[in-house]
Every structure is written in C-alpha cells, then in structure tokens.
Amino acid sequence: MINSKLPWLGLLFLAGWFSVPTSPAIAQPISPAPDGTNTLVTPSGNRYDISGGSLSGDKANLFHSFTQFNLNEGQIANF
C-alpha cells in the first residue's frame, strides 16, 4: 500500500519544486554602521576591502559592524 503512494508523492514534490520562483536575488551593498567601530568598506570591482574596526579591551578580538552585509554571486568581502 505504501509503494502505490510513492509515485504521487514524487509528482507532488516535482510540482512544488517547479513552482518556486527562480528570479535572482538582489543584494544590498555592504555598508558600515555609524556606531563608532570605525569600520571602513572600500569597493574595488567585485571585491569589498573591509578595514578599520575596533579592538576589544584586551586587543584579542577585532569588531566590525554593518547596517547591510550582502554579497551577490561572484563578489568577495576581504577582511
């Protein structure tokens, strides 16, 4: 009885799969937050060089802050 339902489940899966919209996603640019971390973003073609930031009190960690952080396919965030 279970085997007779498998083809129908497969058809339902395929119908659902092909009904998913395939339009490309549009990313927002990478932009630093105005919160005093001193993060700098410098675009260079498809690469975004990210520098600045703020060190933790013990200087063991570097913090960056962003209001938007999205990359399109083929773009690179270089820290």
C-alpha positions as CSV (number, residue, x, y, z in Angstrom):
1,M,0.0,0.0,0.0
2,I,2.9,2.4,0.7
3,N,4.5,1.7,-2.6
4,S,1.4,2.8,-4.6
5,K,1.7,6.2,-3.0
6,L,5.3,6.9,-3.8
7,P,4.8,8.0,-7.5
8,W,2.2,10.5,-6.3
9,L,4.4,11.9,-3.7
10,G,7.2,12.3,-6.3
11,L,4.8,14.2,-8.6
12,L,3.8,16.4,-5.7
13,F,7.4,17.1,-4.9
14,L,8.2,18.0,-8.5
15,A,5.2,20.2,-8.9
16,G,6.2,22.1,-5.7
17,W,9.8,22.3,-6.8
18,F,9.0,23.8,-10.2
19,S,6.5,26.3,-8.7
20,V,9.3,28.0,-6.7
21,P,10.2,31.4,-8.3
22,T,13.6,31.4,-9.8
23,S,14.3,35.2,-10.1
24,P,17.8,36.2,-9.0
25,A,18.1,37.8,-5.5
26,I,19.1,41.4,-5.3
27,A,21.7,42.1,-2.6
28,Q,22.1,45.4,-0.8
29,P,25.6,47.0,-0.7
30,I,27.9,46.4,2.2
31,S,27.8,49.5,4.4
32,P,29.3,50.1,7.9
33,A,27.1,51.0,10.8
34,P,27.5,54.5,12.2
35,D,28.2,53.1,15.7
36,G,31.8,54.1,16.4
37,T,33.5,50.8,15.4
38,N,35.4,52.7,12.7
39,T,34.7,50.0,10.1
40,L,35.7,51.1,6.6
41,V,34.4,49.5,3.3
42,T,36.2,50.2,0.1
43,P,34.7,48.7,-3.1
44,S,37.2,47.6,-5.8
45,G,35.4,45.9,-8.7
46,N,33.8,42.8,-7.3
47,R,35.8,42.9,-4.1
48,Y,35.0,44.9,-0.9
49,D,38.0,45.6,1.2
50,I,36.9,45.9,4.9
51,S,39.3,47.5,7.3
52,G,39.3,49.6,10.4
53,G,37.1,48.2,13.2
54,S,37.7,48.3,16.9
55,L,39.8,46.1,19.1
56,S,38.5,44.6,22.3
57,G,39.8,45.9,25.6
58,D,42.4,43.0,25.7
59,K,43.2,43.5,22.0
60,A,42.4,39.9,21.3
61,N,39.4,40.5,19.1
62,L,38.6,42.9,16.2
63,F,35.0,44.0,15.8
64,H,33.2,45.3,12.7
65,S,29.6,46.4,12.5
66,F,27.4,46.7,9.4
67,T,23.9,48.1,8.6
68,Q,23.9,46.0,5.4
69,F,26.1,43.0,4.6
70,N,25.0,41.3,1.4
71,L,27.1,39.9,-1.5
72,N,26.0,38.9,-4.9
73,E,27.4,35.8,-6.6
74,G,31.0,36.5,-7.5
75,Q,31.6,39.3,-5.0
76,I,34.2,39.0,-2.3
77,A,34.4,40.5,1.2
78,N,38.1,40.9,2.0
79,F,38.9,41.4,5.7
